[in-house]
């Protein structure tokens, strides 16, 4: 048997639990960074005398919850993204539902859109799949070439009725790959449901975050060759590293704590419980009933509507490391 590791990579700290082949547990906490999971694994193995300092880590099994996608979305640090929309509908995502979160607020501050630019493509099918206007591959390719020259490498494609008739989206992916885009996300693959707005926002989240996750997974795989890497998803289930994507990764970090709280509450005989998970940066609260966690299939995260199964977790931007302080000019609040 190989070593097993369970890792929670939070915004402030990374917690590592290792189980050796004999079943003994080893625990370590260190400051978070992109390399913290590997550093934690290596430190535990070195402490146990299994690996010499600087030597390669033998293949092991790793289960990881991470806030990489969450932080990138909240801080708007995702991949530069191009939105490809049906002609006349390029501004649908910015218009949104027109719902005002604060009815009497005079100064409305809308979250910045995830996509950097938009191209509208000719061609549309109606709800029966009948061609209302033909798709123009030549004009579409020319627009993709211009976007590529502007430094964009990720594409989100969201066309009308594509959930039922995806042929034009598939054609656009072929053109984008031919032009040289590194990642192309199609709405009918990411969220094959009716509802142009939510489907488009979810597709943009995928195009915006998945390229970053792929870099993260690739680096972990290179540092842990031959190891089994599985990531926690927002739904509370694990997935293989190759299938880890932006829309299902937004609650990867908190989900592990919620699953653990539900298991502890059920074992203690409580039908109802409240999960309270305070980290250094934020605090996550969840409601548990009968050992089960409530889930939703459309959630607003960072001002973006995401269609994906997620646990119902309420996050407050105040953790154990949050301090109120005065720098001589103004009051500040935040992790320190």
C-alpha positions in Angstrom: 0.0 0.0 0.0 1.1 3.5 -0.7 0.8 6.7 1.4 -2.6 8.5 1.2 -2.9 12.3 1.7 -6.0 14.5 2.3 -5.2 18.2 1.7 -7.3 21.4 2.2 -5.7 24.3 0.4 -7.4 27.4 1.8 -6.7 31.1 1.3 -4.5 31.4 4.3 -3.4 27.9 5.4 -3.0 24.5 3.8 -3.8 21.5 6.1 -2.3 18.1 5.2 -3.2 14.8 6.7 -1.1 11.8 5.6 -1.8 8.1 6.4 1.1 5.7 6.1 0.8 2.1 4.9 0.5 1.0 8.6 -2.5 3.2 9.1 -0.9 5.9 11.3 -2.0 9.5 10.7 0.5 12.4 10.3 -0.7 16.0 10.4 0.9 19.3 9.1 -0.3 22.9 8.7 1.6 25.4 6.5 0.9 28.8 4.8 -0.9 28.5 1.5 0.7 28.9 -1.9 0.4 27.1 -5.2 3.2 24.7 -4.2 1.9 24.2 -0.6 0.2 20.8 -1.2 3.5 19.3 -2.6 5.5 21.0 0.2 3.2 19.5 2.8 3.4 16.0 1.3 7.2 16.2 1.1 7.5 17.5 4.7 5.3 14.7 6.1 7.3 12.1 4.2 10.6 13.6 5.3 9.5 13.8 8.9 8.5 10.1 8.8 11.9 9.2 7.3 10.4 7.8 4.1 12.0 10.4 1.7 15.4 12.0 1.9 15.5 15.8 1.6 15.3 16.8 -2.1 14.6 13.2 -3.3 11.6 12.4 -5.6 8.3 11.5 -3.9 7.1 7.9 -4.6 3.6 7.6 -6.2 0.9 8.1 -3.6 -2.9 8.8 -3.5 -3.9 12.4 -3.0 -7.4 14.0 -2.4 -7.4 17.7 -2.6 -9.8 20.6 -1.9 -8.7 23.9 -3.2 -9.8 27.6 -3.3 -7.7 28.3 -6.4 -10.8 28.7 -8.7 -12.8 30.6 -6.0 -10.1 33.2 -5.4 -9.4 33.6 -9.1 -13.1 34.3 -9.7 -13.6 36.7 -6.8 -10.4 38.6 -7.6 -11.0 38.5 -11.4 -7.6 36.8 -12.1 -8.8 34.2 -14.7 -7.7 33.6 -18.2 -8.4 36.4 -20.8 -11.6 35.2 -22.3 -13.5 35.8 -25.6 -17.3 35.4 -25.7 -18.8 34.2 -29.0 -22.5 35.0 -29.1 -25.3 34.9 -31.6 -25.7 38.0 -33.7 -27.5 40.7 -31.7 -27.1 39.0 -28.4 -23.5 39.9 -27.4 -24.5 42.0 -24.5 -26.9 39.5 -22.9 -24.5 38.6 -20.1 -23.8 42.2 -19.2 -27.5 43.0 -19.1 -28.3 40.0 -17.0 -31.7 39.7 -15.3 -31.8 43.5 -14.6 -32.4 42.6 -11.0 -31.2 45.2 -8.5 -29.7 43.5 -5.4 -30.2 46.7 -3.4 -33.4 48.4 -4.4 -32.7 51.9 -3.0 -29.0 52.1 -3.8 -28.3 55.2 -6.0 -24.8 54.1 -7.0 -25.0 50.7 -8.7 -21.7 48.9 -8.8 -22.0 45.9 -11.1 -19.4 43.1 -10.9 -16.9 43.2 -13.9 -17.8 40.7 -16.6 -15.5 37.7 -17.0 -15.0 38.0 -20.7 -12.6 40.6 -22.1 -14.3 41.0 -25.5 -17.3 39.7 -27.5 -17.8 38.7 -31.1 -21.3 38.2 -32.6 -21.6 35.5 -35.3 -24.2 35.3 -38.0 -26.3 32.2 -38.1 -29.3 31.1 -36.1 -31.6 28.1 -35.8 -35.1 28.3 -34.4 -36.6 26.3 -31.5 -37.4 23.5 -34.0 -33.9 23.3 -35.4 -34.8 25.0 -38.7 -32.1 27.4 -40.1 -33.4 31.0 -39.8 -30.1 32.4 -41.1 -27.0 30.6 -42.3 -23.7 30.4 -40.3 -20.8 32.3 -41.8 -17.6 30.4 -41.1 -15.4 32.9 -43.1 -16.4 36.0 -41.1 -16.3 34.0 -37.9 -12.8 32.8 -38.5 -11.6 36.4 -39.3 -13.1 37.7 -36.0 -11.4 34.8 -34.1 -8.0 35.7 -35.7 -8.4 39.3 -34.6 -9.2 38.3 -31.0 -6.2 35.9 -31.0 -3.9 38.8 -32.0 -5.3 40.8 -29.1 -3.8 38.2 -26.7 -6.9 36.2 -25.8 -6.4 32.4 -25.5 -9.6 31.1 -24.1 -13.1 31.1 -25.8 -16.6 30.7 -24.5 -19.2 29.9 -27.1 -22.9 30.5 -26.3 -25.4 30.4 -29.1 -29.2 30.5 -29.1 -30.9 27.0 -28.9 -27.4 25.3 -28.8 -28.6 23.1 -25.9 -30.7 21.2 -28.5 -28.9 22.0 -31.8 -25.2 22.4 -31.1 -23.8 22.0 -34.7 -22.8 25.7 -35.0 -21.0 25.7 -31.7 -19.1 22.6 -32.7 -18.1 24.3 -36.0 -16.9 27.3 -34.1 -14.7 25.2 -31.8 -13.0 23.7 -34.9 -12.3 27.2 -36.2 -11.0 28.4 -32.9 -8.7 25.4 -32.5 -7.5 26.0 -36.1 -6.7 29.6 -35.3 -4.7 28.5 -32.2 -6.8 29.1 -29.1 -5.7 27.1 -26.1 -9.1 26.4 -24.6 -12.6 26.4 -26.1 -15.7 26.0 -23.9 -19.1 25.2 -25.6 -22.3 26.0 -23.7 -24.1 22.7 -24.8 -21.3 20.7 -23.2 -20.9 22.8 -20.0 -24.6 23.3 -19.2 -26.9 21.6 -21.6 -30.1 23.3 -20.4 -32.5 26.0 -21.6 -31.8 29.5 -20.5 -29.3 31.5 -22.6 -28.2 33.7 -19.7 -27.3 31.1 -17.1 -25.9 28.8 -19.7 -23.7 31.6 -21.1 -22.4 32.7 -17.7 -21.5 29.1 -16.7 -19.7 28.7 -20.0 -17.7 31.9 -19.4 -16.8 30.6 -15.9 -15.5 27.4 -17.5 -13.4 29.3 -20.1 -12.2 31.8 -17.5 -11.1 29.3 -14.8 -10.4 25.9 -16.3 -7.2 27.0 -18.0 -5.8 28.1 -14.6 -6.9 24.8 -13.0 -5.2 22.9 -15.8 -1.9 24.7 -15.1 -2.4 23.9 -11.4 -3.1 20.2 -12.0 -0.2 19.9 -14.5 2.2 21.4 -11.9 1.0 19.0 -9.2 1.2 16.0 -11.6 4.8 17.0 -12.5 5.8 17.2 -8.9 4.0 13.9 -8.0 4.7 11.6 -11.0 2.6 8.5 -11.0 0.4 9.6 -8.1 -3.4 9.4 -8.1 -4.8 13.0 -7.9 -8.5 13.5 -7.1 -10.1 16.9 -6.4 -13.1 17.8 -4.3 -16.0 19.4 -6.3 -18.6 21.9 -5.3 -21.1 19.1 -5.0 -19.1 17.2 -2.4 -18.0 14.5 -4.7 -14.4 13.7 -5.9 -13.3 13.7 -9.5 -10.1 12.8 -11.4 -7.7 15.7 -11.9 -8.2 15.6 -15.6 -12.0 16.3 -15.2 -11.6 19.1 -12.7 -13.3 22.2 -14.3 -14.1 25.8 -13.3 -17.9 25.6 -12.8 -17.6 22.5 -10.5 -14.6 23.8 -8.6 -15.9 27.0 -7.0 -16.7 25.4 -3.6 -14.0 22.8 -3.8 -12.4 24.2 -0.6 -15.5 24.5 1.7 -17.1 21.3 0.4 -14.7 19.1 2.3 -15.5 20.7 5.6 -19.2 20.5 4.9 -19.0 16.7 4.1 -16.9 16.2 7.3 -19.4 18.2 9.4 -22.3 16.1 8.0 -20.5 12.9 8.8 -19.7 14.0 12.4 -23.2 15.2 13.1 -24.7 11.9 11.8 -22.3 9.8 13.9 -23.2 11.9 17.0 -26.9 11.3 16.4 -27.9 14.8 15.4 -30.6 15.0 12.8 -30.1 18.7 12.3 -26.9 20.7 12.7 -25.1 23.8 11.6 -21.7 23.5 10.0 -19.4 26.4 11.0 -16.0 26.4 9.2 -13.7 29.3 10.1 -10.5 29.7 8.1 -8.0 32.4 8.2 -9.6 34.4 5.4 -13.3 33.5 5.4 -16.0 31.6 7.3 -18.4 29.1 5.7 -21.7 28.2 7.2 -24.0 25.3 6.1 -27.3 23.7 7.2 -27.3 19.9 7.7 -30.5 17.8 7.9 -30.5 14.1 8.5 -26.8 13.8 7.7 -27.4 15.4 4.3 -26.4 18.8 3.0 -28.7 21.0 1.0 -27.7 21.4 -2.6 -28.6 23.9 -5.4 -28.2 23.6 -9.1 -28.0 27.3 -10.0 -25.9 29.5 -7.7 -24.7 33.1 -7.8 -21.0 33.2 -7.1 -19.0 36.4 -7.3 -21.8 38.1 -9.2 -21.9 35.3 -11.8 -24.8 32.8 -12.2 -23.4 29.2 -12.4 -25.5 26.2 -13.4 -23.7 23.3 -11.6 -24.6 21.1 -8.6 -23.3 22.9 -5.5 -23.7 22.6 -1.7 -25.6 25.4 -0.1 -22.8 27.2 1.7 -23.0 30.8 2.9 -19.6 32.5 3.0 -18.7 35.5 5.1 -15.6 37.4 4.3 -14.2 37.3 7.8 -12.1 34.5 9.2 -9.9 33.9 12.2 -7.2 36.1 10.8 -9.4 39.1 10.1 -8.5 42.1 12.1 -9.7 45.7 12.5 -6.8 48.1 12.5 -6.0 51.8 12.1 -3.0 52.8 10.0 -3.1 56.5 11.2 -5.3 57.6 8.3 -8.2 55.1 7.9 -9.8 52.0 9.5 -9.0 48.7 7.7 -10.5 45.2 8.0 -9.0 42.0 6.6 -6.8 39.0 7.1 -3.4 39.7 8.8 
